[in-house]
Amino acid sequence: MSTLEKAVVLLKGLSQEKLDMVVYILESLTVKQKIESMNIEELTPEEARIVDLALAELENGLGVEAESVWEEAGI
């Protein structure tokens, strides 16, 4: 029996709640693997400051102006 076949047998025996948890874990591992394989650049101190300011504005309920997003996306 292959590993995949064993996994299918085990998954079929789980309750829906536990199956949902396994799917969540597998999705998380897949996302983590994709992120790790990306070529991620380090932010400059200035870029990090801009990101921090933007996140603080969002957390304080200031939101983002749609026009700014559209302009940056070229819409």
Backbone atoms as SQL, in Angstrom:
CREATE TABLE atoms (id INTEGER PRIMARY KEY, chain TEXT, resi INTEGER, resn TEXT, atom TEXT, x REAL, y REAL, z REAL);
INSERT INTO atoms VALUES
  (1, 'A', 1, 'MET', 'N', 0.856, -1.181, 0.000),
  (2, 'A', 1, 'MET', 'CA', 0.000, 0.000, 0.000),
  (3, 'A', 1, 'MET', 'C', 0.902, 1.244, 0.000),
  (4, 'A', 2, 'SER', 'N', 0.614, 2.162, -0.911),
  (5, 'A', 2, 'SER', 'CA', 1.415, 3.385, -1.003),
  (6, 'A', 2, 'SER', 'C', 1.083, 4.340, 0.149),
  (7, 'A', 3, 'THR', 'N', 1.937, 5.304, 0.329),
  (8, 'A', 3, 'THR', 'CA', 1.706, 6.307, 1.369),
  (9, 'A', 3, 'THR', 'C', 0.402, 7.049, 1.117),
  (10, 'A', 4, 'LEU', 'N', 0.130, 7.383, -0.137),
  (11, 'A', 4, 'LEU', 'CA', -1.108, 8.080, -0.474),
  (12, 'A', 4, 'LEU', 'C', -2.328, 7.228, -0.144),
  (13, 'A', 5, 'GLU', 'N', -2.254, 5.943, -0.454),
  (14, 'A', 5, 'GLU', 'CA', -3.370, 5.035, -0.145),
  (15, 'A', 5, 'GLU', 'C', -3.577, 4.931, 1.367),
  (16, 'A', 6, 'LYS', 'N', -2.485, 4.865, 2.124),
  (17, 'A', 6, 'LYS', 'CA', -2.586, 4.825, 3.581),
  (18, 'A', 6, 'LYS', 'C', -3.240, 6.102, 4.103),
  (19, 'A', 7, 'ALA', 'N', -2.849, 7.232, 3.540),
  (20, 'A', 7, 'ALA', 'CA', -3.414, 8.514, 3.971),
  (21, 'A', 7, 'ALA', 'C', -4.912, 8.551, 3.705),
  (22, 'A', 8, 'VAL', 'N', -5.332, 8.078, 2.549),
  (23, 'A', 8, 'VAL', 'CA', -6.759, 8.077, 2.201),
  (24, 'A', 8, 'VAL', 'C', -7.537, 7.203, 3.181),
  (25, 'A', 9, 'VAL', 'N', -7.009, 6.040, 3.508),
  (26, 'A', 9, 'VAL', 'CA', -7.675, 5.145, 4.459),
  (27, 'A', 9, 'VAL', 'C', -7.808, 5.826, 5.816),
  (28, 'A', 10, 'LEU', 'N', -6.735, 6.457, 6.279),
  (29, 'A', 10, 'LEU', 'CA', -6.770, 7.136, 7.570),
  (30, 'A', 10, 'LEU', 'C', -7.754, 8.307, 7.552),
  (31, 'A', 11, 'LEU', 'N', -7.738, 9.084, 6.470),
  (32, 'A', 11, 'LEU', 'CA', -8.641, 10.233, 6.367),
  (33, 'A', 11, 'LEU', 'C', -10.102, 9.804, 6.354),
  (34, 'A', 12, 'LYS', 'N', -10.394, 8.706, 5.708),
  (35, 'A', 12, 'LYS', 'CA', -11.781, 8.219, 5.639),
  (36, 'A', 12, 'LYS', 'C', -12.310, 7.823, 7.019),
  (37, 'A', 13, 'GLY', 'N', -11.402, 7.494, 7.940),
  (38, 'A', 13, 'GLY', 'CA', -11.825, 7.086, 9.278),
  (39, 'A', 13, 'GLY', 'C', -12.021, 8.234, 10.250),
  (40, 'A', 14, 'LEU', 'N', -11.710, 9.451, 9.825),
  (41, 'A', 14, 'LEU', 'CA', -11.828, 10.601, 10.723),
  (42, 'A', 14, 'LEU', 'C', -13.234, 11.189, 10.736),
  (43, 'A', 15, 'SER', 'N', -13.575, 11.795, 11.869),
  (44, 'A', 15, 'SER', 'CA', -14.832, 12.543, 11.947),
  (45, 'A', 15, 'SER', 'C', -14.686, 13.792, 11.079),
  (46, 'A', 16, 'GLN', 'N', -15.818, 14.420, 10.751),
  (47, 'A', 16, 'GLN', 'CA', -15.768, 15.620, 9.917),
  (48, 'A', 16, 'GLN', 'C', -14.939, 16.718, 10.574),
  (49, 'A', 17, 'GLU', 'N', -15.075, 16.870, 11.886),
  (50, 'A', 17, 'GLU', 'CA', -14.328, 17.906, 12.599),
  (51, 'A', 17, 'GLU', 'C', -12.819, 17.667, 12.496),
  (52, 'A', 18, 'LYS', 'N', -12.396, 16.436, 12.701),
  (53, 'A', 18, 'LYS', 'CA', -10.973, 16.121, 12.626),
  (54, 'A', 18, 'LYS', 'C', -10.472, 16.209, 11.185),
  (55, 'A', 19, 'LEU', 'N', -11.314, 15.832, 10.230),
  (56, 'A', 19, 'LEU', 'CA', -10.937, 15.947, 8.826),
  (57, 'A', 19, 'LEU', 'C', -10.738, 17.411, 8.442),
  (58, 'A', 20, 'ASP', 'N', -11.616, 18.279, 8.945),
  (59, 'A', 20, 'ASP', 'CA', -11.463, 19.715, 8.701),
  (60, 'A', 20, 'ASP', 'C', -10.133, 20.221, 9.257),
  (61, 'A', 21, 'MET', 'N', -9.741, 19.730, 10.439),
  (62, 'A', 21, 'MET', 'CA', -8.468, 20.142, 11.038),
  (63, 'A', 21, 'MET', 'C', -7.286, 19.669, 10.191),
  (64, 'A', 22, 'VAL', 'N', -7.362, 18.442, 9.698),
  (65, 'A', 22, 'VAL', 'CA', -6.280, 17.913, 8.869),
  (66, 'A', 22, 'VAL', 'C', -6.153, 18.726, 7.581),
  (67, 'A', 23, 'VAL', 'N', -7.278, 19.049, 6.974),
  (68, 'A', 23, 'VAL', 'CA', -7.249, 19.849, 5.752),
  (69, 'A', 23, 'VAL', 'C', -6.632, 21.215, 6.037),
  (70, 'A', 24, 'TYR', 'N', -7.006, 21.824, 7.147),
  (71, 'A', 24, 'TYR', 'CA', -6.434, 23.123, 7.534),
  (72, 'A', 24, 'TYR', 'C', -4.918, 23.020, 7.691),
  (73, 'A', 25, 'ILE', 'N', -4.461, 21.972, 8.356),
  (74, 'A', 25, 'ILE', 'CA', -3.019, 21.779, 8.561),
  (75, 'A', 25, 'ILE', 'C', -2.311, 21.580, 7.225),
  (76, 'A', 26, 'LEU', 'N', -2.889, 20.776, 6.351),
  (77, 'A', 26, 'LEU', 'CA', -2.272, 20.536, 5.046),
  (78, 'A', 26, 'LEU', 'C', -2.216, 21.815, 4.219),
  (79, 'A', 27, 'GLU', 'N', -3.283, 22.600, 4.254),
  (80, 'A', 27, 'GLU', 'CA', -3.284, 23.876, 3.534),
  (81, 'A', 27, 'GLU', 'C', -2.219, 24.808, 4.101),
  (82, 'A', 28, 'SER', 'N', -2.094, 24.834, 5.422),
  (83, 'A', 28, 'SER', 'CA', -1.084, 25.680, 6.063),
  (84, 'A', 28, 'SER', 'C', 0.325, 25.262, 5.652),
  (85, 'A', 29, 'LEU', 'N', 0.566, 23.959, 5.614),
  (86, 'A', 29, 'LEU', 'CA', 1.879, 23.468, 5.209),
  (87, 'A', 29, 'LEU', 'C', 2.174, 23.824, 3.756),
  (88, 'A', 30, 'THR', 'N', 1.159, 23.744, 2.912),
  (89, 'A', 30, 'THR', 'CA', 1.333, 24.081, 1.499),
  (90, 'A', 30, 'THR', 'C', 1.668, 25.552, 1.340),
  (91, 'A', 31, 'VAL', 'N', 0.950, 26.415, 2.048),
  (92, 'A', 31, 'VAL', 'CA', 1.215, 27.852, 1.986),
  (93, 'A', 31, 'VAL', 'C', 2.615, 28.146, 2.514),
  (94, 'A', 32, 'LYS', 'N', 2.968, 27.525, 3.639),
  (95, 'A', 32, 'LYS', 'CA', 4.305, 27.737, 4.230),
  (96, 'A', 32, 'LYS', 'C', 5.384, 27.322, 3.241),
  (97, 'A', 33, 'GLN', 'N', 5.185, 26.198, 2.572),
  (98, 'A', 33, 'GLN', 'CA', 6.167, 25.712, 1.608),
  (99, 'A', 33, 'GLN', 'C', 6.298, 26.688, 0.432),
  (100, 'A', 34, 'LYS', 'N', 5.183, 27.222, -0.028),
  (101, 'A', 34, 'LYS', 'CA', 5.221, 28.184, -1.137),
  (102, 'A', 34, 'LYS', 'C', 5.934, 29.460, -0.717),
  (103, 'A', 35, 'ILE', 'N', 5.665, 29.922, 0.494),
  (104, 'A', 35, 'ILE', 'CA', 6.308, 31.140, 0.987),
  (105, 'A', 35, 'ILE', 'C', 7.812, 30.927, 1.113),
  (106, 'A', 36, 'GLU', 'N', 8.213, 29.781, 1.626),
  (107, 'A', 36, 'GLU', 'CA', 9.636, 29.496, 1.799),
  (108, 'A', 36, 'GLU', 'C', 10.366, 29.411, 0.465),
  (109, 'A', 37, 'SER', 'N', 9.657, 29.016, -0.591),
  (110, 'A', 37, 'SER', 'CA', 10.300, 28.878, -1.897),
  (111, 'A', 37, 'SER', 'C', 10.339, 30.204, -2.665),
  (112, 'A', 38, 'MET', 'N', 9.662, 31.225, -2.151),
  (113, 'A', 38, 'MET', 'CA', 9.643, 32.514, -2.826),
  (114, 'A', 38, 'MET', 'C', 10.965, 33.242, -2.626),
  (115, 'A', 39, 'ASN', 'N', 11.294, 34.069, -3.589),
  (116, 'A', 39, 'ASN', 'CA', 12.478, 34.906, -3.471),
  (117, 'A', 39, 'ASN', 'C', 12.034, 36.201, -2.800),
  (118, 'A', 40, 'ILE', 'N', 12.201, 36.258, -1.488),
  (119, 'A', 40, 'ILE', 'CA', 11.695, 37.387, -0.710),
  (120, 'A', 40, 'ILE', 'C', 12.832, 38.369, -0.443),
  (121, 'A', 41, 'GLU', 'N', 12.582, 39.631, -0.766),
  (122, 'A', 41, 'GLU', 'CA', 13.571, 40.669, -0.534),
  (123, 'A', 41, 'GLU', 'C', 13.356, 41.283, 0.850),
  (124, 'A', 42, 'GLU', 'N', 14.461, 41.677, 1.466),
  (125, 'A', 42, 'GLU', 'CA', 14.377, 42.384, 2.737),
  (126, 'A', 42, 'GLU', 'C', 13.902, 43.814, 2.478),
  (127, 'A', 43, 'LEU', 'N', 13.080, 44.317, 3.386),
  (128, 'A', 43, 'LEU', 'CA', 12.631, 45.699, 3.276),
  (129, 'A', 43, 'LEU', 'C', 13.723, 46.646, 3.753),
  (130, 'A', 44, 'THR', 'N', 13.790, 47.794, 3.118),
  (131, 'A', 44, 'THR', 'CA', 14.685, 48.825, 3.618),
  (132, 'A', 44, 'THR', 'C', 14.046, 49.405, 4.876),
  (133, 'A', 45, 'PRO', 'N', 14.791, 50.077, 5.718),
  (134, 'A', 45, 'PRO', 'CA', 14.197, 50.704, 6.903),
  (135, 'A', 45, 'PRO', 'C', 13.052, 51.658, 6.544),
  (136, 'A', 46, 'GLU', 'N', 13.197, 52.388, 5.447),
  (137, 'A', 46, 'GLU', 'CA', 12.148, 53.315, 5.013),
  (138, 'A', 46, 'GLU', 'C', 10.886, 52.557, 4.593),
  (139, 'A', 47, 'GLU', 'N', 11.056, 51.462, 3.840),
  (140, 'A', 47, 'GLU', 'CA', 9.903, 50.654, 3.424),
  (141, 'A', 47, 'GLU', 'C', 9.212, 50.048, 4.644),
  (142, 'A', 48, 'ALA', 'N', 9.987, 49.572, 5.611),
  (143, 'A', 48, 'ALA', 'CA', 9.419, 48.994, 6.828),
  (144, 'A', 48, 'ALA', 'C', 8.626, 50.047, 7.597),
  (145, 'A', 49, 'ARG', 'N', 9.121, 51.280, 7.639),
  (146, 'A', 49, 'ARG', 'CA', 8.418, 52.364, 8.325),
  (147, 'A', 49, 'ARG', 'C', 7.091, 52.648, 7.628),
  (148, 'A', 50, 'ILE', 'N', 7.097, 52.680, 6.308),
  (149, 'A', 50, 'ILE', 'CA', 5.864, 52.931, 5.546),
  (150, 'A', 50, 'ILE', 'C', 4.842, 51.832, 5.808),
  (151, 'A', 51, 'VAL', 'N', 5.293, 50.588, 5.809),
  (152, 'A', 51, 'VAL', 'CA', 4.388, 49.461, 6.070),
  (153, 'A', 51, 'VAL', 'C', 3.824, 49.553, 7.485),
  (154, 'A', 52, 'ASP', 'N', 4.683, 49.850, 8.456),
  (155, 'A', 52, 'ASP', 'CA', 4.225, 49.979, 9.843),
  (156, 'A', 52, 'ASP', 'C', 3.187, 51.087, 9.992),
  (157, 'A', 53, 'LEU', 'N', 3.427, 52.214, 9.337),
  (158, 'A', 53, 'LEU', 'CA', 2.463, 53.321, 9.391),
  (159, 'A', 53, 'LEU', 'C', 1.125, 52.921, 8.763),
  (160, 'A', 54, 'ALA', 'N', 1.187, 52.248, 7.634),
  (161, 'A', 54, 'ALA', 'CA', -0.036, 51.823, 6.957),
  (162, 'A', 54, 'ALA', 'C', -0.821, 50.837, 7.813),
  (163, 'A', 55, 'LEU', 'N', -0.133, 49.887, 8.430),
  (164, 'A', 55, 'LEU', 'CA', -0.816, 48.918, 9.294),
  (165, 'A', 55, 'LEU', 'C', -1.445, 49.612, 10.501),
  (166, 'A', 56, 'ALA', 'N', -0.742, 50.580, 11.063),
  (167, 'A', 56, 'ALA', 'CA', -1.280, 51.321, 12.204),
  (168, 'A', 56, 'ALA', 'C', -2.538, 52.082, 11.797),
  (169, 'A', 57, 'GLU', 'N', -2.528, 52.664, 10.607),
  (170, 'A', 57, 'GLU', 'CA', -3.717, 53.374, 10.125),
  (171, 'A', 57, 'GLU', 'C', -4.895, 52.419, 9.963),
  (172, 'A', 58, 'LEU', 'N', -4.634, 51.238, 9.416),
  (173, 'A', 58, 'LEU', 'CA', -5.707, 50.252, 9.249),
  (174, 'A', 58, 'LEU', 'C', -6.250, 49.808, 10.605),
  (175, 'A', 59, 'GLU', 'N', -5.345, 49.564, 11.562),
  (176, 'A', 59, 'GLU', 'CA', -5.768, 49.132, 12.894),
  (177, 'A', 59, 'GLU', 'C', -6.575, 50.218, 13.597),
  (178, 'A', 60, 'ASN', 'N', -6.314, 51.476, 13.287),
  (179, 'A', 60, 'ASN', 'CA', -7.048, 52.584, 13.896),
  (180, 'A', 60, 'ASN', 'C', -8.314, 52.935, 13.132),
  (181, 'A', 61, 'GLY', 'N', -8.660, 52.104, 12.155),
  (182, 'A', 61, 'GLY', 'CA', -9.916, 52.289, 11.436),
  (183, 'A', 61, 'GLY', 'C', -9.890, 53.334, 10.351),
  (184, 'A', 62, 'LEU', 'N', -8.697, 53.769, 9.951),
  (185, 'A', 62, 'LEU', 'CA', -8.628, 54.796, 8.920),
  (186, 'A', 62, 'LEU', 'C', -8.876, 54.220, 7.527),
  (187, 'A', 63, 'GLY', 'N', -8.644, 52.933, 7.334),
  (188, 'A', 63, 'GLY', 'CA', -8.916, 52.288, 6.060),
  (189, 'A', 63, 'GLY', 'C', -7.992, 52.745, 4.948),
  (190, 'A', 64, 'VAL', 'N', -8.368, 52.367, 3.746),
  (191, 'A', 64, 'VAL', 'CA', -7.596, 52.709, 2.558),
  (192, 'A', 64, 'VAL', 'C', -8.551, 53.314, 1.551),
  (193, 'A', 65, 'GLU', 'N', -8.137, 54.417, 0.941),
  (194, 'A', 65, 'GLU', 'CA', -8.976, 55.049, -0.067),
  (195, 'A', 65, 'GLU', 'C', -8.950, 54.211, -1.337),
  (196, 'A', 66, 'ALA', 'N', -10.132, 53.899, -1.848),
  (197, 'A', 66, 'ALA', 'CA', -10.230, 53.079, -3.053),
  (198, 'A', 66, 'ALA', 'C', -9.490, 53.719, -4.215),
  (199, 'A', 67, 'GLU', 'N', -9.578, 55.033, -4.338),
  (200, 'A', 67, 'GLU', 'CA', -8.922, 55.721, -5.447),
  (201, 'A', 67, 'GLU', 'C', -7.408, 55.495, -5.433),
  (202, 'A', 68, 'SER', 'N', -6.823, 55.469, -4.250),
  (203, 'A', 68, 'SER', 'CA', -5.380, 55.232, -4.136),
  (204, 'A', 68, 'SER', 'C', -5.024, 53.839, -4.628),
  (205, 'A', 69, 'VAL', 'N', -5.854, 52.883, -4.256),
  (206, 'A', 69, 'VAL', 'CA', -5.599, 51.491, -4.674),
  (207, 'A', 69, 'VAL', 'C', -5.752, 51.379, -6.178),
  (208, 'A', 70, 'TRP', 'N', -6.805, 51.980, -6.711),
  (209, 'A', 70, 'TRP', 'CA', -7.037, 51.914, -8.158),
  (210, 'A', 70, 'TRP', 'C', -5.890, 52.572, -8.925),
  (211, 'A', 71, 'GLU', 'N', -5.429, 53.704, -8.433),
  (212, 'A', 71, 'GLU', 'CA', -4.342, 54.417, -9.090),
  (213, 'A', 71, 'GLU', 'C', -3.072, 53.580, -9.100),
  (214, 'A', 72, 'GLU', 'N', -2.767, 52.981, -7.954),
  (215, 'A', 72, 'GLU', 'CA', -1.564, 52.174, -7.871),
  (216, 'A', 72, 'GLU', 'C', -1.653, 50.925, -8.738),
  (217, 'A', 73, 'ALA', 'N', -2.881, 50.423, -8.916),
  (218, 'A', 73, 'ALA', 'CA', -3.079, 49.226, -9.761),
  (219, 'A', 73, 'ALA', 'C', -3.217, 49.584, -11.234),
  (220, 'A', 74, 'GLY', 'N', -3.248, 50.879, -11.526),
  (221, 'A', 74, 'GLY', 'CA', -3.362, 51.306, -12.911),
  (222, 'A', 74, 'GLY', 'C', -4.765, 51.218, -13.478),
  (223, 'A', 75, 'ILE', 'N', -5.735, 51.331, -12.594),
  (224, 'A', 75, 'ILE', 'CA', -7.140, 51.223, -13.017),
  (225, 'A', 75, 'ILE', 'C', -7.719, 52.620, -13.187);
